[in-house]
Amino acid sequence: MIKLRSFMAGIVLLAATGAGAALPAHVGNQAVPSLAPLVETASPAVVNIRVSQTVSARAPLGDEAFRRFFGIPDMPGGRRNVASAGSGVIVDAANGYILTNHHVVGEADEIQVSLLDGVILDAEIVGSDPATDIAVLKVDADGLVEMPIGDSEQLRVGDFVIAIGNPFGLGHTVTSGIVSALGRTGLSRDGYEDFIQTDASINPGNSGGALVNMRGELIGINSAIISRSGGNVGIGFAVPTEIASSIMRQLLDFGEVRRGLLGVQIQSIDAEVAKALDAEVSSGALITRVEPGSAAEDAGLEVDDIIVEVNDKKIDGAPSLRNTIGLMRSGDRVDIEYIRDGRKRTLTTALGRQRTAALGDGAAIHAGLAGARFAETSAGVDGIEVTEVAPGSTPAQRGLRAGDIIREVNRRPVRTLDDFSEIASASRILFLLVQRGDRAHMIQVR
């Protein structure tokens, strides 16, 4: 489970009054409402996931002298095995396909899934997409039960839903609530977001589990919570099946996500910006650059155009346009409404394809970067993104963090991994100009 605040989990045992008592099926001639038939139908399609992976040992356990002094066994290469738990949903029983979250299985060495009847199966990753936090697993077994996929586009705020998953590793657990909000964004700086918000209890371990409507259909993959303690406070988020299904189809068809690309740099329009530009709009995405050879250039979009709608969906600002385009496939045709010289205009264009970022192993680039991994950023952002920093590694000790953007190395700009590797390999000491949010930092590595 993605936790927006660190926490320490506790278990609270609540005394029950009248333990063992059950509600009657009827009061007089009136049936008592129950979700039991729905739960009994949906639960067999939800699996518990156990993941094991090898990670760098945190200091001081990674320190040889410390281990010898206290008699702690050696860990080859300063590595240790860790286990974690999550959830998943069987959506194709014939082929054994399971939907879950990328953050549950993305770094796994071994994955096992446990069915409702206790059967344990080995699973393999078919594909995974960090940007939407969706992954697809495959198991080989007969007699699986799948959950039908519903239309998340038909959801309304106030609809009743249930969440099924594996909170705190307790196994199949069911909670209920309503849809609290739709189209939530802002949880991840780099992800593509259009979350369903619910007050159905979601806790660590529910990640990858099912959000189910009253027809027993999957309408979301539970993914995140907002919490000061790490436990449920009634604000949970799920990836809509509209997104999850699209990502799954691409992973099954291509083994990767071929994400659409318009090819523009943009900024949000608000009242102040609109006044400065003498534009009669209250929101939208202002084009500040058109990439050469892009779908935007081919369609005739220009700098200073303001995009206000895509496929009849209102564009509130830059994040809205980024999400809308990024959740489409390359090759999809889109209708764009924009404003130029005070007049509304429309055009249709086919989206290009975002380049899959190449990953760079820090140890292969420079000895002082061992334990970190890097990737080229998406179009429109100059620099190299830090995608991973192992705890206790030299880059971690120097203050490098995942999500940082390295803009310069030894005062020379870097835009590709080749640039980065060429400059870094030629120097023993590296001075990295790092962008973190709105601030720049200089980090020295040797």
C-alpha positions as a Markdown table, in Angstrom:
| # | Residue | x | y | z |
|---|---|---|---|---|
| 1 | Met | 0.0 | 0.0 | 0.0 |
| 2 | Ile | 1.3 | 3.5 | -0.9 |
| 3 | Lys | 1.4 | 5.4 | 2.4 |
| 4 | Leu | 1.6 | 9.2 | 2.2 |
| 5 | Arg | 3.0 | 9.3 | 5.8 |
| 6 | Ser | 5.3 | 6.9 | 7.6 |
| 7 | Phe | 3.6 | 5.0 | 10.4 |
| 8 | Met | 3.8 | 2.3 | 13.0 |
| 9 | Ala | 0.9 | -0.2 | 12.8 |
| 10 | Gly | -0.9 | -1.4 | 15.9 |
| 11 | Ile | -3.6 | -4.0 | 16.6 |
| 12 | Val | -6.6 | -3.0 | 18.6 |
| 13 | Leu | -8.8 | -5.8 | 20.0 |
| 14 | Leu | -12.4 | -4.7 | 20.4 |
| 15 | Ala | -14.7 | -6.6 | 22.7 |
| 16 | Ala | -17.9 | -7.7 | 21.1 |
| 17 | Thr | -21.3 | -7.5 | 22.8 |
| 18 | Gly | -23.4 | -10.6 | 22.3 |
| 19 | Ala | -20.7 | -12.6 | 20.6 |
| 20 | Gly | -22.0 | -15.2 | 18.3 |
| 21 | Ala | -25.4 | -13.5 | 17.8 |
| 22 | Ala | -26.6 | -13.2 | 14.3 |
| 23 | Leu | -29.1 | -11.0 | 12.6 |
| 24 | Pro | -32.3 | -12.7 | 11.6 |
| 25 | Ala | -33.0 | -13.2 | 7.9 |
| 26 | His | -36.4 | -11.6 | 8.3 |
| 27 | Val | -38.2 | -9.4 | 10.7 |
| 28 | Gly | -41.8 | -10.3 | 10.2 |
| 29 | Asn | -42.3 | -10.4 | 6.5 |
| 30 | Gln | -39.5 | -7.9 | 5.8 |
| 31 | Ala | -36.1 | -9.3 | 4.6 |
| 32 | Val | -33.0 | -7.9 | 6.3 |
| 33 | Pro | -30.6 | -6.5 | 3.8 |
| 34 | Ser | -27.3 | -8.4 | 3.6 |
| 35 | Leu | -24.2 | -8.1 | 1.4 |
| 36 | Ala | -23.4 | -11.8 | 2.0 |
| 37 | Pro | -24.6 | -13.1 | -1.4 |
| 38 | Leu | -22.5 | -10.5 | -3.1 |
| 39 | Val | -19.4 | -11.2 | -1.0 |
| 40 | Glu | -19.8 | -15.0 | -1.5 |
| 41 | Thr | -19.8 | -14.5 | -5.3 |
| 42 | Ala | -17.0 | -12.0 | -5.5 |
| 43 | Ser | -14.5 | -13.2 | -2.9 |
| 44 | Pro | -13.2 | -16.3 | -4.7 |
| 45 | Ala | -11.8 | -14.1 | -7.4 |
| 46 | Val | -9.6 | -12.1 | -5.0 |
| 47 | Val | -6.2 | -13.5 | -4.1 |
| 48 | Asn | -3.7 | -12.8 | -1.4 |
| 49 | Ile | -0.2 | -12.1 | -2.8 |
| 50 | Arg | 3.1 | -12.8 | -1.0 |
| 51 | Val | 6.2 | -11.2 | -2.5 |
| 52 | Ser | 9.8 | -11.9 | -1.7 |
| 53 | Gln | 12.7 | -9.8 | -2.9 |
| 54 | Thr | 16.4 | -9.2 | -2.2 |
| 55 | Val | 17.4 | -5.7 | -1.1 |
| 56 | Ser | 20.5 | -3.9 | 0.1 |
| 57 | Ala | 21.0 | -4.3 | 3.8 |
| 58 | Arg | 20.5 | -1.1 | 5.8 |
| 59 | Ala | 23.5 | 0.1 | 7.9 |
| 60 | Pro | 24.6 | -1.1 | 10.4 |
| 61 | Leu | 23.5 | -4.6 | 9.4 |
| 62 | Gly | 25.3 | -4.0 | 6.1 |
| 63 | Asp | 28.5 | -3.2 | 8.0 |
| 64 | Glu | 30.9 | -6.2 | 8.3 |
| 65 | Ala | 32.6 | -5.1 | 11.5 |
| 66 | Phe | 29.1 | -4.6 | 13.2 |
| 67 | Arg | 28.0 | -8.1 | 12.2 |
| 68 | Arg | 31.1 | -9.7 | 13.4 |
| 69 | Phe | 31.0 | -8.0 | 16.8 |
| 70 | Phe | 27.4 | -9.0 | 17.5 |
| 71 | Gly | 27.7 | -12.5 | 15.8 |
| 72 | Ile | 25.2 | -11.7 | 13.0 |
| 73 | Pro | 25.6 | -14.1 | 10.1 |
| 74 | Asp | 27.2 | -12.7 | 6.9 |
| 75 | Met | 24.8 | -11.5 | 4.2 |
| 76 | Pro | 26.4 | -12.1 | 0.8 |
| 77 | Gly | 27.0 | -8.8 | -1.0 |
| 78 | Gly | 25.3 | -6.9 | 1.9 |
| 79 | Arg | 21.9 | -8.1 | 0.7 |
| 80 | Arg | 19.0 | -9.5 | 2.6 |
| 81 | Asn | 15.6 | -11.1 | 1.8 |
| 82 | Val | 12.4 | -9.3 | 2.7 |
| 83 | Ala | 8.8 | -10.4 | 2.3 |
| 84 | Ser | 5.7 | -8.3 | 1.8 |
| 85 | Ala | 2.0 | -8.8 | 1.2 |
| 86 | Gly | -0.7 | -7.5 | -1.1 |
| 87 | Ser | -3.8 | -8.4 | -3.0 |
| 88 | Gly | -4.9 | -9.2 | -6.6 |
| 89 | Val | -8.0 | -9.9 | -8.6 |
| 90 | Ile | -8.5 | -12.8 | -11.1 |
| 91 | Val | -10.0 | -11.2 | -14.2 |
| 92 | Asp | -9.4 | -14.1 | -16.7 |
| 93 | Ala | -9.8 | -17.6 | -15.2 |
| 94 | Ala | -9.1 | -19.4 | -18.5 |
| 95 | Asn | -5.7 | -17.8 | -18.9 |
| 96 | Gly | -4.9 | -17.3 | -15.2 |
| 97 | Tyr | -4.5 | -13.5 | -15.5 |
| 98 | Ile | -4.5 | -11.4 | -12.3 |
| 99 | Leu | -4.7 | -7.6 | -11.9 |
| 100 | Thr | -2.7 | -6.0 | -9.1 |
| 101 | Asn | -0.6 | -3.0 | -8.3 |
| 102 | His | 2.9 | -2.4 | -9.7 |
| 103 | His | 4.1 | -1.3 | -6.3 |
| 104 | Val | 3.1 | -4.7 | -4.9 |
| 105 | Val | 5.1 | -6.9 | -7.4 |
| 106 | Gly | 7.3 | -4.6 | -9.4 |
| 107 | Glu | 10.6 | -5.5 | -7.6 |
| 108 | Ala | 9.7 | -9.1 | -6.7 |
| 109 | Asp | 12.0 | -12.0 | -7.1 |
| 110 | Glu | 9.3 | -14.5 | -6.2 |
| 111 | Ile | 5.6 | -14.2 | -6.1 |
| 112 | Gln | 3.0 | -16.6 | -4.7 |
| 113 | Val | -0.8 | -16.1 | -4.7 |
| 114 | Ser | -3.2 | -17.7 | -2.2 |
| 115 | Leu | -6.7 | -18.5 | -3.2 |
| 116 | Leu | -9.8 | -18.2 | -0.9 |
| 117 | Asp | -9.7 | -22.0 | -0.5 |
| 118 | Gly | -6.1 | -21.9 | 0.7 |
| 119 | Val | -4.5 | -23.2 | -2.5 |
| 120 | Ile | -1.1 | -21.5 | -3.1 |
| 121 | Leu | 0.2 | -20.9 | -6.6 |
| 122 | Asp | 3.4 | -19.6 | -8.1 |
| 123 | Ala | 2.9 | -16.5 | -10.2 |
| 124 | Glu | 4.9 | -14.6 | -12.8 |
| 125 | Ile | 4.8 | -11.0 | -14.0 |
| 126 | Val | 3.3 | -10.6 | -17.5 |
| 127 | Gly | 3.9 | -6.9 | -17.4 |
| 128 | Ser | 3.9 | -3.8 | -15.2 |
| 129 | Asp | 3.3 | -0.1 | -15.6 |
| 130 | Pro | 4.7 | 2.1 | -12.8 |
| 131 | Ala | 3.0 | 5.3 | -14.2 |
| 132 | Thr | -0.5 | 3.9 | -13.5 |
| 133 | Asp | 0.6 | 1.5 | -10.8 |
| 134 | Ile | -1.0 | -1.5 | -12.6 |
| 135 | Ala | 0.6 | -4.9 | -13.1 |
| 136 | Val | -0.6 | -8.2 | -14.6 |
| 137 | Leu | 0.3 | -11.6 | -13.2 |
| 138 | Lys | -0.2 | -15.1 | -14.6 |
| 139 | Val | -0.8 | -18.4 | -12.8 |
| 140 | Asp | -1.4 | -21.9 | -14.2 |
| 141 | Ala | -4.3 | -23.6 | -12.5 |
| 142 | Asp | -7.7 | -25.1 | -13.2 |
| 143 | Gly | -11.0 | -24.1 | -11.5 |
| 144 | Leu | -10.2 | -20.5 | -11.0 |
| 145 | Val | -13.0 | -18.0 | -10.5 |
| 146 | Glu | -12.8 | -14.6 | -12.3 |
| 147 | Met | -14.5 | -11.3 | -11.4 |
| 148 | Pro | -16.4 | -9.6 | -14.3 |
| 149 | Ile | -15.0 | -6.2 | -15.1 |
| 150 | Gly | -17.5 | -3.4 | -14.8 |
| 151 | Asp | -17.7 | 0.1 | -16.4 |
| 152 | Ser | -16.1 | 2.6 | -14.0 |
| 153 | Glu | -17.3 | 5.4 | -16.3 |
| 154 | Gln | -20.8 | 4.7 | -15.0 |
| 155 | Leu | -19.9 | 5.3 | -11.4 |
| 156 | Arg | -21.5 | 8.1 | -9.5 |
| 157 | Val | -20.6 | 9.7 | -6.2 |
| 158 | Gly | -22.7 | 8.0 | -3.5 |
| 159 | Asp | -22.7 | 4.6 | -5.2 |
| 160 | Phe | -22.3 | 1.7 | -2.7 |
| 161 | Val | -19.1 | -0.3 | -3.0 |
| 162 | Ile | -17.2 | -3.1 | -1.2 |
| 163 | Ala | -13.4 | -3.5 | -0.9 |
| 164 | Ile | -11.9 | -7.0 | -0.7 |
| 165 | Gly | -8.2 | -7.6 | 0.0 |
| 166 | Asn | -5.5 | -8.7 | 2.4 |
| 167 | Pro | -5.0 | -5.9 | 5.0 |
| 168 | Phe | -2.0 | -6.3 | 7.3 |
| 169 | Gly | -1.6 | -9.9 | 5.9 |
| 170 | Leu | -4.8 | -11.0 | 7.7 |
| 171 | Gly | -6.2 | -12.7 | 4.6 |
| 172 | His | -9.5 | -12.2 | 2.7 |
| 173 | Thr | -11.2 | -9.2 | 4.4 |
| 174 | Val | -14.3 | -7.4 | 3.2 |
| 175 | Thr | -15.2 | -3.7 | 4.0 |
| 176 | Ser | -18.0 | -1.5 | 2.7 |
| 177 | Gly | -18.6 | 2.1 | 1.9 |
| 178 | Ile | -19.5 | 4.5 | -0.9 |
| 179 | Val | -17.8 | 6.3 | -3.8 |
| 180 | Ser | -16.7 | 9.5 | -2.1 |
| 181 | Ala | -15.3 | 11.3 | -5.2 |
| 182 | Leu | -14.2 | 10.7 | -8.8 |
| 183 | Gly | -11.3 | 11.9 | -10.8 |
| 184 | Arg | -8.9 | 12.5 | -7.9 |
| 185 | Thr | -5.4 | 13.5 | -8.8 |
| 186 | Gly | -2.3 | 14.9 | -7.1 |
| 187 | Leu | -1.2 | 11.8 | -5.2 |
| 188 | Ser | 1.9 | 11.2 | -7.4 |
| 189 | Arg | 4.2 | 13.7 | -9.0 |
| 190 | Asp | 5.0 | 11.5 | -12.0 |
| 191 | Gly | 2.0 | 9.1 | -12.3 |
| 192 | Tyr | -1.1 | 9.2 | -14.5 |
| 193 | Glu | -4.0 | 9.6 | -12.2 |
| 194 | Asp | -7.8 | 9.5 | -12.3 |
| 195 | Phe | -8.6 | 7.9 | -8.9 |
| 196 | Ile | -11.9 | 6.7 | -7.4 |
| 197 | Gln | -12.0 | 7.9 | -3.8 |
| 198 | Thr | -13.9 | 5.7 | -1.3 |
| 199 | Asp | -14.5 | 5.5 | 2.4 |
| 200 | Ala | -14.6 | 1.7 | 2.4 |
| 201 | Ser | -11.8 | 0.7 | 4.8 |
| 202 | Ile | -8.5 | 0.2 | 2.9 |
| 203 | Asn | -5.3 | -0.6 | 4.8 |
| 204 | Pro | -1.7 | -1.7 | 4.0 |
| 205 | Gly | -2.0 | -5.0 | 2.3 |
| 206 | Asn | -5.2 | -4.1 | 0.4 |
| 207 | Ser | -3.1 | -2.8 | -2.5 |
| 208 | Gly | -4.1 | -4.6 | -5.7 |
| 209 | Gly | -7.4 | -5.8 | -4.2 |
| 210 | Ala | -10.9 | -5.3 | -5.6 |
| 211 | Leu | -13.2 | -2.4 | -5.4 |
| 212 | Val | -16.6 | -3.9 | -6.3 |
| 213 | Asn | -20.0 | -2.5 | -7.2 |
| 214 | Met | -23.3 | -3.9 | -6.1 |
| 215 | Arg | -23.6 | -6.0 | -9.2 |
| 216 | Gly | -20.4 | -7.9 | -8.2 |
| 217 | Glu | -18.3 | -6.2 | -10.9 |
| 218 | Leu | -14.8 | -5.0 | -10.5 |
| 219 | Ile | -14.7 | -1.2 | -10.9 |
| 220 | Gly | -11.3 | -0.4 | -9.3 |
| 221 | Ile | -8.0 | -1.7 | -8.1 |
| 222 | Asn | -7.3 | -0.4 | -4.6 |
| 223 | Ser | -4.0 | 1.4 | -4.6 |
| 224 | Ala | -3.4 | 4.2 | -2.1 |
| 225 | Ile | -4.5 | 5.8 | 1.2 |
| 226 | Ile | -4.1 | 9.1 | 2.9 |
| 227 | Ser | -3.3 | 8.5 | 6.6 |
| 228 | Arg | -1.3 | 10.0 | 9.5 |
| 229 | Ser | -1.1 | 6.6 | 11.2 |
| 230 | Gly | -0.9 | 4.3 | 8.2 |
| 231 | Gly | -4.3 | 2.8 | 9.0 |
| 232 | Asn | -7.7 | 3.6 | 7.5 |
| 233 | Val | -9.2 | 7.1 | 8.0 |
| 234 | Gly | -11.9 | 6.8 | 5.4 |
| 235 | Ile | -9.9 | 8.2 | 2.5 |
| 236 | Gly | -8.8 | 5.5 | 0.1 |
| 237 | Phe | -8.1 | 5.5 | -3.7 |
| 238 | Ala | -8.6 | 3.0 | -6.5 |
| 239 | Val | -7.4 | 2.9 | -10.1 |
| 240 | Pro | -10.6 | 2.8 | -12.2 |
| 241 | Thr | -11.1 | -0.3 | -14.4 |
| 242 | Glu | -11.3 | 2.0 | -17.5 |
| 243 | Ile | -7.5 | 2.6 | -16.9 |
| 244 | Ala | -6.6 | -0.8 | -15.5 |
| 245 | Ser | -8.3 | -2.7 | -18.4 |
| 246 | Ser | -6.6 | -0.5 | -21.0 |
| 247 | Ile | -3.2 | -1.0 | -19.4 |
| 248 | Met | -3.8 | -4.7 | -19.1 |
| 249 | Arg | -4.7 | -5.1 | -22.7 |
| 250 | Gln | -1.5 | -3.3 | -23.8 |
| 251 | Leu | 0.7 | -5.4 | -21.5 |
| 252 | Leu | -0.9 | -8.6 | -22.9 |
| 253 | Asp | -0.8 | -7.4 | -26.5 |
| 254 | Phe | 2.7 | -5.8 | -26.6 |
| 255 | Gly | 4.4 | -6.7 | -23.3 |
| 256 | Glu | 4.6 | -2.9 | -22.6 |
| 257 | Val | 2.5 | 0.2 | -22.5 |
| 258 | Arg | 2.6 | 2.2 | -25.7 |
| 259 | Arg | 1.5 | 5.5 | -24.2 |
| 260 | Gly | 0.2 | 8.4 | -26.4 |
| 261 | Leu | 2.3 | 11.5 | -26.9 |
| 262 | Leu | 1.0 | 14.9 | -28.2 |
| 263 | Gly | 4.4 | 16.5 | -28.2 |
| 264 | Val | 3.9 | 19.8 | -26.4 |
| 265 | Gln | 5.3 | 21.6 | -23.3 |
| 266 | Ile | 2.5 | 23.3 | -21.4 |
| 267 | Gln | 1.6 | 25.3 | -18.4 |
| 268 | Ser | -1.8 | 25.7 | -16.6 |
| 269 | Ile | -4.0 | 28.7 | -17.3 |
| 270 | Asp | -5.6 | 30.5 | -14.3 |
| 271 | Ala | -7.3 | 33.8 | -14.0 |
| 272 | Glu | -4.1 | 35.7 | -13.5 |
| 273 | Val | -2.4 | 34.1 | -16.6 |
| 274 | Ala | -5.5 | 34.5 | -18.7 |
| 275 | Lys | -5.6 | 38.3 | -17.8 |
| 276 | Ala | -2.0 | 38.7 | -18.7 |
| 277 | Leu | -2.6 | 37.0 | -22.1 |
| 278 | Asp | -5.9 | 38.9 | -22.6 |
| 279 | Ala | -7.5 | 35.5 | -23.1 |
| 280 | Glu | -11.2 | 35.0 | -22.2 |
| 281 | Val | -10.8 | 31.6 | -20.5 |
| 282 | Ser | -10.9 | 30.5 | -16.9 |
| 283 | Ser | -8.8 | 27.3 | -17.3 |
| 284 | Gly | -6.9 | 25.3 | -19.9 |
| 285 | Ala | -3.4 | 24.3 | -20.9 |
| 286 | Leu | -1.2 | 26.9 | -22.6 |
| 287 | Ile | 1.3 | 25.5 | -25.1 |
| 288 | Thr | 4.8 | 26.9 | -24.5 |
| 289 | Arg | 6.7 | 24.7 | -26.9 |
| 290 | Val | 5.8 | 22.3 | -29.8 |
| 291 | Glu | 8.2 | 19.4 | -30.2 |
| 292 | Pro | 9.6 | 19.1 | -33.8 |
| 293 | Gly | 8.1 | 16.2 | -35.7 |
| 294 | Ser | 5.4 | 15.6 | -33.1 |
| 295 | Ala | 1.7 | 14.9 | -33.5 |
| 296 | Ala | 1.1 | 18.5 | -32.3 |
| 297 | Glu | 3.3 | 20.0 | -35.0 |
| 298 | Asp | 1.7 | 17.7 | -37.7 |
| 299 | Ala | -1.7 | 18.8 | -36.6 |
| 300 | Gly | -0.8 | 22.5 | -36.7 |
| 301 | Leu | -0.8 | 23.4 | -33.0 |
| 302 | Glu | 1.4 | 26.4 | -32.2 |
| 303 | Val | 3.0 | 28.1 | -29.2 |
| 304 | Asp | 0.4 | 30.3 | -27.4 |
| 305 | Asp | -2.5 | 28.1 | -28.3 |
| 306 | Ile | -4.7 | 27.2 | -25.3 |
| 307 | Ile | -6.1 | 23.7 | -25.2 |
| 308 | Val | -9.5 | 23.6 | -23.5 |
| 309 | Glu | -11.0 | 20.2 | -24.4 |
| 310 | Val | -9.8 | 16.8 | -25.6 |
| 311 | Asn | -12.5 | 14.3 | -26.8 |
| 312 | Asp | -15.2 | 16.5 | -25.3 |
| 313 | Lys | -13.4 | 16.3 | -21.9 |
| 314 | Lys | -12.7 | 19.7 | -20.3 |
| 315 | Ile | -9.0 | 20.4 | -19.7 |
| 316 | Asp | -8.6 | 22.3 | -16.4 |
| 317 | Gly | -4.8 | 22.7 | -16.6 |
| 318 | Ala | -1.5 | 21.1 | -17.5 |
| 319 | Pro | -2.0 | 18.0 | -15.2 |
| 320 | Ser | -5.4 | 17.4 | -16.7 |
| 321 | Leu | -4.0 | 17.4 | -20.3 |
| 322 | Arg | -1.0 | 15.3 | -19.3 |
| 323 | Asn | -3.3 | 12.6 | -17.7 |
| 324 | Thr | -5.8 | 12.7 | -20.5 |
| 325 | Ile | -3.2 | 12.2 | -23.2 |
| 326 | Gly | -1.0 | 9.9 | -21.2 |
| 327 | Leu | -3.8 | 7.4 | -20.5 |
| 328 | Met | -4.4 | 7.0 | -24.3 |
| 329 | Arg | -2.6 | 4.6 | -26.6 |
| 330 | Ser | -0.2 | 5.8 | -29.3 |
| 331 | Gly | -2.0 | 6.0 | -32.6 |
| 332 | Asp | -5.3 | 6.9 | -30.9 |
| 333 | Arg | -7.1 | 9.8 | -32.8 |
| 334 | Val | -8.1 | 12.7 | -30.6 |
| 335 | Asp | -10.3 | 15.7 | -31.1 |
| 336 | Ile | -8.8 | 18.8 | -29.6 |
| 337 | Glu | -10.5 | 22.1 | -29.0 |
| 338 | Tyr | -8.2 | 25.1 | -28.5 |
| 339 | Ile | -8.2 | 28.9 | -28.5 |
| 340 | Arg | -6.1 | 30.9 | -30.9 |
| 341 | Asp | -6.3 | 34.7 | -31.2 |
| 342 | Gly | -9.5 | 34.7 | -29.1 |
| 343 | Arg | -11.3 | 32.2 | -31.4 |
| 344 | Lys | -12.2 | 28.6 | -30.6 |
| 345 | Arg | -10.9 | 26.1 | -33.1 |
| 346 | Thr | -10.9 | 22.3 | -33.4 |
| 347 | Leu | -8.6 | 19.7 | -35.0 |
| 348 | Thr | -8.1 | 15.9 | -35.0 |
| 349 | Thr | -4.7 | 14.2 | -34.8 |
| 350 | Ala | -3.2 | 10.8 | -34.2 |
| 351 | Leu | -1.1 | 10.6 | -31.0 |
| 352 | Gly | 2.6 | 9.7 | -31.3 |
| 353 | Arg | 4.3 | 7.3 | -29.0 |
| 354 | Gln | 6.2 | 8.1 | -25.8 |
| 355 | Arg | 9.7 | 6.7 | -25.9 |
| 356 | Thr | 10.2 | 4.0 | -23.3 |
| 357 | Ala | 12.9 | 5.3 | -21.0 |
| 358 | Ala | 16.1 | 3.4 | -20.9 |
| 359 | Leu | 17.3 | 2.4 | -17.4 |
| 360 | Gly | 20.9 | 3.0 | -16.3 |
| 361 | Asp | 22.7 | 1.1 | -13.5 |
| 362 | Gly | 24.7 | 3.6 | -11.4 |
| 363 | Ala | 27.6 | 1.1 | -10.9 |
| 364 | Ala | 28.1 | 0.9 | -14.7 |
| 365 | Ile | 28.2 | 4.7 | -14.9 |
| 366 | His | 30.5 | 5.6 | -12.0 |
| 367 | Ala | 31.7 | 3.7 | -8.9 |
| 368 | Gly | 30.3 | 6.4 | -6.7 |
| 369 | Leu | 26.8 | 5.9 | -8.1 |
| 370 | Ala | 26.6 | 2.2 | -7.2 |
| 371 | Gly | 23.2 | 1.5 | -5.6 |
| 372 | Ala | 21.3 | 4.0 | -7.7 |
| 373 | Arg | 19.4 | 3.6 | -11.0 |
| 374 | Phe | 18.6 | 6.3 | -13.5 |
| 375 | Ala | 16.3 | 6.9 | -16.5 |
| 376 | Glu | 15.9 | 9.4 | -19.2 |
| 377 | Thr | 13.0 | 11.7 | -18.5 |
| 378 | Ser | 9.9 | 12.1 | -20.8 |
| 379 | Ala | 9.8 | 14.6 | -23.6 |
| 380 | Gly | 9.8 | 18.2 | -22.5 |
| 381 | Val | 11.9 | 17.7 | -19.3 |
| 382 | Asp | 15.7 | 18.1 | -19.5 |
| 383 | Gly | 17.8 | 16.0 | -17.2 |
| 384 | Ile | 18.2 | 12.4 | -15.9 |
| 385 | Glu | 15.7 | 11.0 | -13.4 |
| 386 | Val | 16.9 | 9.1 | -10.3 |
| 387 | Thr | 14.5 | 6.1 | -10.2 |
| 388 | Glu | 16.0 | 4.2 | -7.3 |
| 389 | Val | 18.5 | 4.7 | -4.5 |
| 390 | Ala | 19.4 | 1.8 | -2.3 |
| 391 | Pro | 19.4 | 2.5 | 1.5 |
| 392 | Gly | 22.9 | 2.8 | 2.8 |
| 393 | Ser | 24.5 | 3.2 | -0.6 |
| 394 | Thr | 27.0 | 6.0 | -1.4 |
| 395 | Pro | 24.4 | 8.0 | -3.4 |
| 396 | Ala | 22.0 | 7.7 | -0.4 |
| 397 | Gln | 24.6 | 8.8 | 2.0 |
| 398 | Arg | 25.4 | 11.8 | -0.2 |
| 399 | Gly | 21.7 | 12.8 | -0.2 |
| 400 | Leu | 20.5 | 11.6 | -3.6 |
| 401 | Arg | 16.9 | 10.6 | -3.6 |
| 402 | Ala | 14.5 | 8.8 | -6.0 |
| 403 | Gly | 12.6 | 11.3 | -8.0 |
| 404 | Asp | 15.5 | 13.8 | -8.2 |
| 405 | Ile | 16.3 | 15.2 | -11.7 |
| 406 | Ile | 20.0 | 15.5 | -12.5 |
| 407 | Arg | 20.4 | 18.5 | -14.8 |
| 408 | Glu | 24.1 | 19.0 | -14.8 |
| 409 | Val | 27.2 | 16.9 | -14.1 |
| 410 | Asn | 30.4 | 18.9 | -13.4 |
| 411 | Arg | 28.6 | 22.0 | -14.9 |
| 412 | Arg | 27.8 | 20.2 | -18.1 |
| 413 | Pro | 24.1 | 19.7 | -19.0 |
| 414 | Val | 22.9 | 16.1 | -19.4 |
| 415 | Arg | 19.8 | 15.1 | -21.4 |
| 416 | Thr | 20.4 | 11.4 | -22.2 |
| 417 | Leu | 22.0 | 8.5 | -20.4 |
| 418 | Asp | 24.8 | 8.5 | -22.9 |
| 419 | Asp | 25.5 | 12.2 | -21.9 |
| 420 | Phe | 25.5 | 11.2 | -18.3 |
| 421 | Ser | 27.7 | 8.2 | -18.7 |
| 422 | Glu | 30.2 | 9.9 | -20.9 |
| 423 | Ile | 30.7 | 12.8 | -18.5 |
| 424 | Ala | 30.6 | 10.8 | -15.3 |
| 425 | Ser | 33.0 | 8.1 | -16.5 |
| 426 | Ala | 35.7 | 10.7 | -17.3 |
| 427 | Ser | 35.9 | 12.1 | -13.8 |
| 428 | Arg | 36.7 | 10.7 | -10.4 |
| 429 | Ile | 34.7 | 13.3 | -8.5 |
| 430 | Leu | 31.2 | 14.3 | -9.7 |
| 431 | Phe | 29.3 | 17.4 | -8.9 |
| 432 | Leu | 25.6 | 16.8 | -9.6 |
| 433 | Leu | 23.2 | 19.7 | -10.0 |
| 434 | Val | 20.0 | 18.1 | -8.8 |
| 435 | Gln | 16.5 | 19.5 | -9.2 |
| 436 | Arg | 14.2 | 18.5 | -6.3 |
| 437 | Gly | 10.8 | 20.1 | -6.5 |
| 438 | Asp | 11.3 | 23.8 | -6.8 |
| 439 | Arg | 14.8 | 23.8 | -5.4 |
| 440 | Ala | 18.2 | 23.0 | -6.8 |
| 441 | His | 20.9 | 21.1 | -4.9 |
| 442 | Met | 24.6 | 20.4 | -5.5 |
| 443 | Ile | 25.6 | 16.9 | -4.5 |
| 444 | Gln | 29.2 | 15.7 | -4.6 |
| 445 | Val | 30.0 | 12.0 | -5.3 |
| 446 | Arg | 33.3 | 10.3 | -5.6 |
